[in-house]
Amino acid sequence: MSSAAFLHLGNLLLTLPLAIAIAAWLLAARDWRAAGRWLLLFAAALAIVGTSKVAFLGWGTGIPALRFQAFSGHAAGATTVFPVLFYLVLQRCPAPAAAIGAAAGLLLGAALAAVLVATGEHTAAEACAGWLIGAAASCSMLRIARTTRTPSLLTGLASGLLAYAATAWAMQQAQVGYWMIKVALALSGNRYPFRWDSCG
């Protein structure tokens, strides 16, 4: 797998549909509370990353000494979604399969963060900070998931796949980066966004 293909695992075009699919899986099990908490945790991680990016684009905020401009959305997204996804998919398997799946998801997020740094997409500070946000969100959900109900395999898969397909289609129509810049400029009053230096 090429580095570009691997980095796509953290793209919002993939992680948001997967997050909605996870919520649909939980709703299929009629675990409304767990689904609601999951969506809140994912939204919180997304909001933290988005706010940091808007702040940089609009005002040039960051920590130059750490070569930090904003949290890595790819590292945060992958580390939020995949540990929970792997845990829920393996929940029906004998122990400790689900726990191993969750750990694999965290390691996947760490590997993606490392590739982001290696390819110059983010600095180490940005990638690590994104991973920490994702790990905090996913670990919080994993504590909840230990007591969640499990849907029948057919119902859960059908619900998850439908939710994924619908959200993925909607995301193809969205231009998240464009609107992020528009919001940053509207709030800051600047005519142009601050230039993102991918190499920090």
C-alpha positions as CSV (number, residue, x, y, z in Angstrom):
1,M,0.0,0.0,0.0
2,S,1.4,3.4,-1.0
3,S,1.7,6.1,1.7
4,A,-1.0,8.2,0.0
5,A,-3.4,5.2,0.1
6,F,-2.5,4.5,3.8
7,L,-3.0,8.2,4.7
8,H,-6.5,8.0,3.3
9,L,-7.4,5.9,6.3
10,G,-7.5,9.2,8.3
11,N,-9.4,11.2,5.7
12,L,-12.6,12.7,6.9
13,L,-14.3,11.3,3.7
14,L,-13.7,7.9,5.3
15,T,-13.7,8.4,9.0
16,L,-17.0,10.4,9.2
17,P,-18.9,7.7,7.3
18,L,-17.3,5.0,9.5
19,A,-18.3,7.0,12.6
20,I,-21.9,7.2,11.4
21,A,-21.8,3.5,10.6
22,I,-20.7,2.7,14.1
23,A,-23.6,4.8,15.5
24,A,-26.0,2.9,13.2
25,W,-24.6,-0.5,14.5
26,L,-25.3,0.7,18.1
27,L,-28.7,1.9,17.1
28,A,-29.4,-1.5,15.5
29,A,-28.8,-3.0,19.0
30,R,-31.2,-0.3,20.4
31,D,-28.4,1.1,22.5
32,W,-29.5,4.7,22.1
33,R,-27.3,6.0,25.0
34,A,-24.1,4.4,23.6
35,A,-24.8,5.7,20.1
36,G,-25.4,9.2,21.4
37,R,-22.3,9.2,23.5
38,W,-20.2,7.9,20.6
39,L,-21.5,10.7,18.3
40,L,-20.7,13.3,21.0
41,L,-17.2,11.9,21.5
42,F,-16.5,11.9,17.7
43,A,-18.0,15.3,17.3
44,A,-15.8,16.6,20.2
45,A,-12.6,15.3,18.6
46,L,-13.7,16.7,15.2
47,A,-14.5,20.1,16.8
48,I,-11.1,20.4,18.6
49,V,-9.3,19.6,15.3
50,G,-11.5,21.9,13.3
51,T,-11.2,24.8,15.7
52,S,-7.4,24.6,15.7
53,K,-7.3,24.6,11.9
54,V,-9.8,27.6,11.7
55,A,-7.7,29.4,14.3
56,F,-4.5,28.9,12.3
57,L,-6.1,29.8,9.0
58,G,-7.7,32.9,10.4
59,W,-5.2,34.2,12.9
60,G,-2.0,32.3,12.4
61,T,-2.2,30.7,15.8
62,G,0.2,27.9,16.8
63,I,3.3,27.2,18.9
64,P,6.3,28.0,16.7
65,A,8.8,26.6,19.2
66,L,7.1,23.1,18.8
67,R,6.5,23.6,15.1
68,F,2.8,23.2,15.9
69,Q,0.1,24.9,13.7
70,A,-2.9,22.7,14.3
71,F,-3.9,19.2,15.3
72,S,-3.6,16.5,12.7
73,G,-7.1,15.7,11.6
74,H,-6.0,12.5,9.9
75,A,-4.2,11.2,13.0
76,A,-7.2,12.2,15.3
77,G,-9.8,10.8,13.0
78,A,-8.2,7.4,12.4
79,T,-7.3,7.0,16.1
80,T,-10.9,7.9,17.1
81,V,-12.7,5.6,14.7
82,F,-10.6,2.4,14.2
83,P,-10.2,1.2,17.8
84,V,-13.9,1.4,18.3
85,L,-14.7,-0.1,15.0
86,F,-12.4,-3.1,15.5
87,Y,-13.6,-3.6,19.1
88,L,-17.3,-3.7,18.1
89,V,-16.7,-6.0,15.1
90,L,-14.8,-8.4,17.3
91,Q,-17.1,-8.1,20.3
92,R,-18.8,-11.4,19.5
93,C,-15.5,-13.3,19.3
94,P,-13.9,-15.0,22.3
95,A,-11.9,-12.9,24.6
96,P,-9.5,-11.2,24.2
97,A,-10.2,-10.6,20.5
98,A,-12.1,-7.3,21.0
99,A,-9.3,-5.9,23.2
100,I,-6.7,-6.9,20.7
101,G,-8.7,-5.2,18.0
102,A,-8.9,-2.0,20.0
103,A,-5.2,-2.1,20.6
104,A,-4.6,-2.7,16.8
105,G,-6.7,0.4,16.1
106,L,-4.6,2.5,18.4
107,L,-1.4,1.2,16.7
108,L,-2.9,1.9,13.3
109,G,-3.5,5.5,14.3
110,A,0.1,5.7,15.6
111,A,1.5,4.3,12.4
112,L,-0.6,6.8,10.4
113,A,0.8,9.6,12.5
114,A,4.3,8.4,11.9
115,V,3.7,8.3,8.1
116,L,2.3,11.9,8.3
117,V,5.5,13.0,9.8
118,A,7.7,11.0,7.4
119,T,5.9,12.4,4.3
120,G,6.1,16.0,5.6
121,E,2.3,16.3,5.9
122,H,2.6,17.2,9.6
123,T,5.2,17.9,12.2
124,A,5.8,15.4,15.0
125,A,4.0,17.7,17.5
126,E,0.9,18.0,15.2
127,A,0.7,14.3,14.5
128,C,1.2,13.3,18.1
129,A,-1.3,15.8,19.4
130,G,-3.9,14.5,16.9
131,W,-3.2,10.9,18.0
132,L,-3.7,11.9,21.6
133,I,-7.1,13.5,20.9
134,G,-8.2,10.4,19.0
135,A,-6.9,8.1,21.7
136,A,-8.7,10.0,24.4
137,A,-12.0,9.9,22.4
138,S,-11.7,6.2,21.4
139,C,-10.6,5.0,24.9
140,S,-13.6,6.9,26.4
141,M,-15.9,5.1,24.0
142,L,-14.2,1.7,24.7
143,R,-15.1,2.0,28.3
144,I,-18.7,2.5,27.3
145,A,-18.6,-0.3,24.7
146,R,-17.8,-2.9,27.3
147,T,-21.4,-2.9,28.4
148,T,-23.1,-2.1,25.0
149,R,-25.7,-4.4,23.5
150,T,-24.7,-6.3,20.4
151,P,-27.1,-6.4,17.4
152,S,-27.6,-9.5,15.3
153,L,-24.9,-9.7,12.7
154,L,-27.2,-9.3,9.7
155,T,-29.0,-6.3,11.2
156,G,-25.9,-4.6,12.4
157,L,-24.0,-5.0,9.1
158,A,-27.0,-3.9,7.1
159,S,-27.6,-0.8,9.2
160,G,-23.9,0.1,9.3
161,L,-23.4,-0.4,5.5
162,L,-26.5,1.7,4.7
163,A,-25.4,4.5,7.0
164,Y,-21.9,4.4,5.6
165,A,-23.0,4.5,2.0
166,A,-25.4,7.4,2.6
167,T,-22.9,9.5,4.6
168,A,-20.1,8.7,2.1
169,W,-22.3,10.0,-0.8
170,A,-23.1,13.1,1.2
171,M,-19.5,13.8,2.0
172,Q,-18.6,13.7,-1.8
173,Q,-20.8,16.7,-2.1
174,A,-19.2,18.6,0.7
175,Q,-16.0,20.7,0.4
176,V,-14.8,20.7,4.0
177,G,-11.5,22.5,3.3
178,Y,-13.2,25.2,1.3
179,W,-15.8,26.0,4.0
180,M,-13.1,25.9,6.7
181,I,-11.2,28.6,5.0
182,K,-14.5,30.6,4.4
183,V,-15.3,30.4,8.1
184,A,-11.8,31.4,9.2
185,L,-11.8,34.4,6.9
186,A,-15.4,35.5,8.0
187,L,-14.5,35.3,11.7
188,S,-11.0,36.9,11.4
189,G,-11.9,39.6,8.9
190,N,-8.8,38.8,6.9
191,R,-8.9,38.7,3.1
192,Y,-6.5,35.7,2.8
193,P,-5.9,32.7,5.1
194,F,-2.5,32.2,6.7
195,R,-0.4,29.8,4.6
196,W,-0.3,26.3,5.9
197,D,3.3,25.1,6.0
198,S,3.0,21.3,5.7
199,C,6.6,20.9,6.9
200,G,6.0,22.9,10.0
